[in-house]
Amino acid sequence: MREIKIKNSVISHDKPHYIIAEIGAMYENIDGMKKLVKASKEAGVDAVKIQTYQAEKLALPGAIFQFEDGSTMSQLDFFKQYEISLDNHKILFDYANELDIPIFSTPSHSDDVDFLDSMNVPVFKTGSDDLTNYPFLEYIAGKGKPIIVSTGMATLAEVEKAVGVIQKAGNDQIVLLHCTVSYPPGPESANLNIIKTLRYAFDLPVGYSDHIFGVFSSVLAASLGACVIEKHLTLDRSLKRADYQVSLEPDEMKDMVDQIRLIDTLRGSGVKKVYPTEEKWRRNARKSIVAARDFKPGDVINNDALKIMRPGTGIHPQYLNFVVGRTIKKEIKCNEIIPEDAI
């Protein structure tokens, strides 16, 4: 089974889920961004992710966002408003290192990639907007680090091409994320079975970047086989920061993490065995061969003289055919469990 290592974590479908808190761009002041990093740590996620870009290198003047409610906004103005400066990157990276939580980012330009590489990020994340940006994928692949690739807005053929570009560049450390690009999408657009499709098609670790409101879709995706879960985090949804429609608050993030960790525990090893907690139930809940009448020494046991009842401390019913036809060696009372040394 394919495994991808990110610092001390191993990403694979037979390993514990890898959970990423997406805190976005500069949606808070630097103190607020640090609070988001701390909240991510306290929620128990495996890593925190930001967004790295320079607005002028990302969007042309005149490019717009059209949101689900019909409103529009200049992309350039939006990105300029939330751009994280290089100095603030360093503050956040230092703070995350202080808290001992991995931090990485989604770059949007080769300059961003070089900067993040100089910051020793353990992994790169590419957004769905760059899935068909093959020169960019090649450039990132050349850094030799794992790449988490979001696959929103794409056909399966486009995903196949992107994977091929990265692999041809000499990098096979790829994790694919199923994603529906909308803020937020309706449940009918989630199509979580794509997780299985991507696993089957590419034999790579596959996760889910969740834009559905609430925690349920992430937990369900984890139960359906997503080995990576990425979810947006905000300090307070009522403040309506960017991406608030798809974001969890800190207590909700912790709840999501706890539920996904429970999946890791519940699915177990797949080895069928008797657990220590079951031992007493094996004794008390299983059944034994019991006398249905009084016996005296020399009596021959027939089937009508026996019954099968709890507890399971005597001869097990699987040996009934062995017991029938045998001779009783000592006195047995009705409703007494027949011991092995009595036949």
C-alpha positions as CSV (number, residue, x, y, z in Angstrom):
1,M,0.0,0.0,0.0
2,R,1.3,3.4,-1.0
3,E,2.7,5.5,1.8
4,I,3.7,9.2,1.9
5,K,5.7,10.5,4.8
6,I,5.2,14.1,6.1
7,K,7.5,14.8,8.9
8,N,6.6,12.2,11.6
9,S,3.3,11.2,10.0
10,V,2.7,8.5,7.5
11,I,-0.1,9.1,5.0
12,S,-1.7,5.8,3.9
13,H,-5.1,4.2,3.9
14,D,-4.1,1.8,6.7
15,K,-2.7,4.5,9.0
16,P,-4.5,7.0,11.3
17,H,-6.2,9.9,9.5
18,Y,-4.1,13.0,8.7
19,I,-6.2,16.1,9.6
20,I,-5.3,19.5,8.3
21,A,-6.7,22.8,9.7
22,E,-6.9,25.3,6.8
23,I,-6.6,28.8,8.3
24,G,-6.4,30.5,4.9
25,A,-4.7,33.8,4.2
26,M,-4.6,36.9,6.4
27,Y,-8.2,36.6,7.5
28,E,-7.3,37.8,11.0
29,N,-4.5,40.1,12.2
30,I,-1.3,38.4,13.2
31,D,-2.5,37.8,16.7
32,G,-5.7,36.3,15.4
33,M,-3.7,34.1,13.0
34,K,-1.5,32.9,15.9
35,K,-4.7,32.1,17.8
36,L,-5.8,30.0,14.9
37,V,-2.6,28.1,14.9
38,K,-2.9,27.5,18.7
39,A,-6.6,26.5,18.3
40,S,-5.5,24.0,15.6
41,K,-3.0,22.5,18.0
42,E,-5.5,22.3,20.8
43,A,-8.1,20.7,18.5
44,G,-5.6,17.8,17.9
45,V,-5.1,18.2,14.1
46,D,-1.9,17.0,12.5
47,A,-1.0,20.1,10.7
48,V,-2.0,23.7,9.9
49,K,-2.1,25.2,6.5
50,I,-2.0,28.8,5.2
51,Q,-2.1,30.4,1.7
52,T,1.0,32.0,0.2
53,Y,0.6,34.4,-2.7
54,Q,1.4,37.9,-4.0
55,A,-1.9,39.4,-5.3
56,E,-0.4,41.1,-8.3
57,K,1.1,37.8,-9.5
58,L,-2.1,35.9,-9.0
59,A,-5.1,37.8,-10.5
60,L,-5.5,40.3,-13.3
61,P,-7.3,43.6,-12.7
62,G,-10.9,43.0,-13.8
63,A,-11.0,39.3,-12.7
64,I,-14.0,38.8,-10.4
65,F,-15.4,36.3,-7.9
66,Q,-19.0,35.5,-8.2
67,F,-20.3,34.0,-5.0
68,E,-23.1,31.6,-4.4
69,D,-25.4,34.4,-3.2
70,G,-24.9,36.2,-6.6
71,S,-22.6,38.9,-5.2
72,T,-19.3,39.7,-6.9
73,M,-15.9,41.0,-5.8
74,S,-12.7,41.9,-7.5
75,Q,-10.2,39.0,-7.2
76,L,-7.3,41.4,-7.1
77,D,-8.8,43.5,-4.3
78,F,-9.7,40.3,-2.3
79,F,-6.3,38.8,-2.5
80,K,-4.5,42.1,-1.8
81,Q,-6.6,42.5,1.3
82,Y,-5.7,39.1,2.7
83,E,-2.1,38.6,1.5
84,I,0.3,37.3,4.2
85,S,3.6,39.2,4.1
86,L,6.8,37.3,4.2
87,D,7.5,38.7,7.7
88,N,4.2,37.4,8.9
89,H,4.9,34.0,7.3
90,K,8.0,33.8,9.4
91,I,6.1,34.8,12.6
92,L,3.5,32.1,12.0
93,F,6.1,29.4,11.1
94,D,8.1,30.2,14.2
95,Y,5.0,30.1,16.3
96,A,3.9,26.8,14.9
97,N,7.3,25.4,15.5
98,E,7.2,26.6,19.1
99,L,3.9,24.8,19.5
100,D,5.3,21.7,17.7
101,I,2.7,21.6,15.0
102,P,3.7,21.2,11.3
103,I,2.8,24.1,9.1
104,F,2.8,24.4,5.4
105,S,1.0,26.3,2.6
106,T,-0.5,26.5,-0.8
107,P,1.7,28.6,-3.1
108,S,0.4,30.3,-6.2
109,H,3.7,31.2,-8.0
110,S,7.2,29.8,-8.4
111,D,8.5,32.6,-6.2
112,D,6.1,31.4,-3.4
113,V,7.4,27.9,-3.9
114,D,11.0,29.0,-3.5
115,F,10.1,31.0,-0.4
116,L,8.3,28.1,1.2
117,D,11.1,25.8,0.4
118,S,13.5,28.1,2.2
119,M,11.2,27.9,5.2
120,N,11.6,24.1,5.1
121,V,8.0,23.2,4.7
122,P,7.5,19.4,4.9
123,V,5.0,19.3,2.1
124,F,3.4,21.5,-0.6
125,K,-0.3,21.8,-1.2
126,T,-1.7,22.8,-4.6
127,G,-5.1,24.3,-5.0
128,S,-7.7,23.1,-7.5
129,D,-7.1,26.3,-9.5
130,D,-3.6,25.0,-10.4
131,L,-4.5,21.4,-11.3
132,T,-4.0,22.1,-15.0
133,N,-1.1,24.5,-14.5
134,Y,1.4,21.9,-15.6
135,P,4.5,24.1,-15.6
136,F,3.7,25.0,-12.0
137,L,3.1,21.4,-11.0
138,E,6.5,20.5,-12.6
139,Y,8.2,23.2,-10.7
140,I,6.8,22.1,-7.3
141,A,7.6,18.5,-8.1
142,G,11.2,19.4,-8.7
143,K,11.6,20.3,-5.1
144,G,11.3,16.6,-4.2
145,K,8.8,17.0,-1.4
146,P,5.4,15.4,-1.0
147,I,2.6,17.2,-2.8
148,I,-1.1,17.3,-1.7
149,V,-3.1,18.0,-4.8
150,S,-6.7,19.3,-4.7
151,T,-8.8,18.0,-7.6
152,G,-11.9,20.3,-7.6
153,M,-13.4,21.6,-10.8
154,A,-11.8,18.8,-12.7
155,T,-12.6,15.7,-14.8
156,L,-10.9,12.4,-14.1
157,A,-8.9,12.8,-17.3
158,E,-7.5,16.2,-16.0
159,V,-6.6,14.5,-12.7
160,E,-4.8,11.8,-14.6
161,K,-2.9,14.3,-16.6
162,A,-1.8,16.3,-13.5
163,V,-0.6,13.1,-11.8
164,G,1.3,12.1,-14.9
165,V,3.0,15.5,-15.0
166,I,4.2,15.3,-11.4
167,Q,5.4,11.7,-11.8
168,K,7.2,12.5,-15.0
169,A,9.0,15.3,-13.2
170,G,10.4,12.5,-10.9
171,N,8.1,12.9,-7.9
172,D,5.7,10.2,-6.9
173,Q,5.0,11.5,-3.4
174,I,1.4,12.5,-4.3
175,V,-1.7,12.7,-2.2
176,L,-5.0,13.5,-4.0
177,L,-7.8,15.4,-2.4
178,H,-11.4,15.2,-3.6
179,C,-12.9,18.7,-3.4
180,T,-16.0,20.5,-4.6
181,V,-15.1,24.2,-5.2
182,S,-18.0,26.2,-4.0
183,Y,-18.5,28.3,-0.8
184,P,-20.4,26.3,0.3
185,P,-21.6,23.6,-2.0
186,G,-24.9,21.8,-1.4
187,P,-24.8,18.2,-0.1
188,E,-25.8,17.0,-3.6
189,S,-22.5,18.3,-4.9
190,A,-20.3,16.4,-2.4
191,N,-20.2,13.1,-4.3
192,L,-18.0,11.5,-1.6
193,N,-17.8,8.2,-3.6
194,I,-15.3,10.0,-5.8
195,I,-12.8,9.2,-3.0
196,K,-13.2,5.5,-4.0
197,T,-13.0,6.4,-7.7
198,L,-9.7,8.2,-7.2
199,R,-8.2,5.4,-5.1
200,Y,-9.1,2.8,-7.7
201,A,-7.9,4.9,-10.6
202,F,-4.5,6.0,-9.3
203,D,-3.5,3.8,-6.4
204,L,-2.5,6.8,-4.4
205,P,-3.5,8.1,-0.9
206,V,-6.7,10.0,-1.3
207,G,-8.3,12.5,1.0
208,Y,-11.0,15.1,1.1
209,S,-10.9,18.9,1.2
210,D,-14.3,19.7,2.8
211,H,-16.3,22.8,1.9
212,I,-19.6,21.4,3.2
213,F,-21.0,23.2,6.3
214,G,-20.5,21.3,9.5
215,V,-18.5,18.3,10.6
216,F,-20.6,15.4,9.2
217,S,-19.3,15.4,5.7
218,S,-15.7,15.2,6.9
219,V,-16.4,12.4,9.3
220,L,-18.4,10.5,6.6
221,A,-15.5,11.0,4.2
222,A,-13.1,9.6,6.7
223,S,-15.3,6.6,7.2
224,L,-15.5,6.1,3.4
225,G,-11.7,5.9,3.1
226,A,-10.4,9.4,2.9
227,C,-7.0,9.2,4.7
228,V,-6.5,13.0,4.7
229,I,-9.2,15.5,5.8
230,E,-8.7,19.2,5.3
231,K,-11.2,21.6,6.9
232,H,-11.3,25.4,7.2
233,L,-11.0,27.0,10.7
234,T,-12.2,30.4,11.9
235,L,-12.2,31.9,15.3
236,D,-15.8,33.2,15.1
237,R,-18.1,32.5,12.2
238,S,-20.4,35.4,13.2
239,L,-17.6,37.8,12.2
240,K,-18.1,36.6,8.6
241,R,-14.4,36.5,7.7
242,A,-13.5,35.2,4.3
243,D,-14.5,31.5,3.8
244,Y,-16.6,31.6,7.0
245,Q,-19.4,29.7,5.2
246,V,-17.2,26.6,5.0
247,S,-15.3,27.0,8.3
248,L,-15.6,25.4,11.7
249,E,-15.0,27.2,15.0
250,P,-12.4,25.8,17.4
251,D,-14.8,23.7,19.5
252,E,-16.3,22.3,16.3
253,M,-12.9,21.5,14.9
254,K,-12.1,19.6,18.1
255,D,-15.4,17.7,17.8
256,M,-14.6,16.7,14.2
257,V,-11.1,15.6,15.1
258,D,-12.4,13.5,18.0
259,Q,-15.0,11.8,15.8
260,I,-12.4,11.0,13.1
261,R,-9.9,9.7,15.7
262,L,-12.7,7.4,17.0
263,I,-13.0,6.0,13.4
264,D,-9.3,5.1,13.6
265,T,-10.0,3.3,16.9
266,L,-13.2,1.6,15.8
267,R,-11.8,0.2,12.5
268,G,-9.0,-1.7,14.4
269,S,-6.5,-4.1,12.9
270,G,-8.9,-6.4,11.0
271,V,-7.5,-9.4,12.9
272,K,-10.4,-11.4,14.4
273,K,-9.7,-12.3,18.0
274,V,-11.2,-12.5,21.5
275,Y,-10.6,-9.2,23.3
276,P,-9.9,-9.2,27.1
277,T,-13.2,-7.4,27.7
278,E,-15.0,-10.4,26.1
279,E,-13.5,-13.1,28.2
280,K,-16.1,-12.9,31.0
281,W,-18.8,-12.8,28.4
282,R,-17.5,-16.0,26.8
283,R,-17.9,-17.6,30.3
284,N,-21.3,-16.0,31.1
285,A,-23.1,-15.7,27.8
286,R,-22.1,-18.8,26.0
287,K,-24.0,-22.1,26.9
288,S,-23.3,-25.5,28.4
289,I,-24.8,-28.9,28.2
290,V,-27.2,-29.2,31.2
291,A,-29.1,-32.2,32.7
292,A,-32.8,-32.1,31.9
293,R,-33.5,-34.8,34.6
294,D,-31.7,-36.4,37.5
295,F,-29.0,-38.9,36.6
296,K,-27.5,-41.7,38.7
297,P,-24.2,-43.6,38.0
298,G,-24.6,-46.0,35.1
299,D,-27.3,-44.1,33.3
300,V,-26.9,-43.7,29.6
301,I,-27.2,-40.2,28.3
302,N,-29.8,-39.7,25.6
303,N,-30.6,-36.5,23.8
304,D,-34.0,-36.0,25.5
305,A,-32.2,-35.9,28.9
306,L,-30.1,-32.9,28.0
307,K,-30.7,-29.2,27.4
308,I,-28.5,-26.3,26.5
309,M,-28.4,-23.3,28.7
310,R,-26.2,-20.5,30.0
311,P,-23.5,-20.0,31.4
312,G,-20.7,-21.4,29.3
313,T,-18.7,-22.9,32.1
314,G,-19.4,-26.5,31.3
315,I,-19.2,-28.7,28.3
316,H,-19.9,-26.6,25.2
317,P,-22.8,-27.6,22.9
318,Q,-20.5,-28.3,20.0
319,Y,-19.7,-31.6,21.8
320,L,-23.3,-32.7,22.2
321,N,-22.9,-35.6,19.8
322,F,-19.9,-36.8,21.8
323,V,-21.9,-36.7,25.1
324,V,-25.0,-38.5,23.8
325,G,-24.7,-42.2,24.3
326,R,-22.1,-42.0,27.1
327,T,-22.5,-43.3,30.6
328,I,-22.8,-41.1,33.6
329,K,-20.2,-41.9,36.3
330,K,-21.7,-40.0,39.2
331,E,-25.0,-38.5,40.4
332,I,-26.2,-35.4,38.5
333,K,-29.2,-33.4,39.5
334,C,-31.7,-31.9,37.1
335,N,-30.6,-28.4,35.9
336,E,-27.0,-29.1,36.9
337,I,-24.3,-28.4,34.4
338,I,-22.8,-31.7,33.4
339,P,-19.0,-31.6,34.1
340,E,-16.5,-33.3,31.9
341,D,-15.4,-35.7,34.7
342,A,-19.0,-37.1,35.0
343,I,-19.0,-39.0,31.7
